[in-house]
């Protein structure tokens, strides 16, 4: 006589489909976010050289605004053109959101005069942002 199947010990099976779905979603998330991070510095700018340039310590902080100044009187917030008057509200909102951790990084072409950068520094100070850095190339 044949014994019933429900009394036999069954093997344990593991369904991998949900795990694979989660892994693919994580891969897509990191690919998209890394692309967005690269867009901020994708503006082609000939950075000024400095002898005292130090490598910038990259942290995972998202409290940094990148301002690009590729030519005189042109200001880009990331890759989007912006007027100085509109940048004031961006800086104020950024400072309200991140407080003392708010940062501004200015990337400017080496041929741009200080007169085009100085209003950005004043605006950051008036908005309460004290951490302002300049992107430069190391002089060799």
C-alpha positions, 0 to 999 in steps of 0.5 A, spaced: 500 500 500 502 506 498 503 511 503 499 518 503 503 524 500 501 529 505 505 525 510 512 525 507 516 531 509 516 536 503 522 540 501 523 547 503 523 552 497 525 559 497 521 564 492 527 568 489 522 573 485 521 578 490 528 578 492 530 579 485 525 585 484 528 589 490 535 588 487 533 591 480 530 596 483 536 598 488 540 598 482 536 602 478 535 607 484 543 608 484 544 609 477 538 614 476 541 618 483 548 618 480 546 620 474 543 626 477 549 628 481 553 628 475 549 633 472 551 638 477 558 638 474 556 636 467 557 644 465 564 644 461 567 649 465 575 651 465 576 651 472 582 656 475 588 653 477 590 654 484 597 652 488 594 650 494 588 646 492 586 641 496 581 635 494 574 636 496 572 631 502 566 628 498 561 626 503 554 623 502 551 630 505 545 633 500 546 640 503 550 642 498 548 647 492 552 647 486 552 654 482 556 654 475 558 661 472 561 659 465 561 666 463 560 673 465 553 675 467 551 667 466 549 663 473 547 656 473 543 652 478 546 646 477 545 646 469 539 650 469 539 658 468 537 662 474 537 670 475 540 673 481 534 675 484 531 668 484 537 665 487 536 669 493 529 665 495 533 658 493 539 660 498 534 662 503 530 656 503 536 652 503 538 655 509 532 654 512 532 646 510 539 645 512 541 650 517 548 650 519 550 644 514 548 648 508 553 649 503 554 652 496 560 650 491 561 655 486 564 653 479 567 658 475 570 659 468 577 662 470 576 668 465 570 670 469 571 676 473 570 677 480 565 682 479 560 676 477 562 672 483 561 677 488 554 677 488 553 670 489 558 671 495 554 676 498 547 673 497 550 667 500 552 671 506 545 674 507 541 668 506 545 665 512 550 660 508 557 660 511 560 654 508 562 657 501 567 653 497 570 654 490 572 649 485 579 649 482 584 645 478 590 643 482 596 647 479 602 643 476 
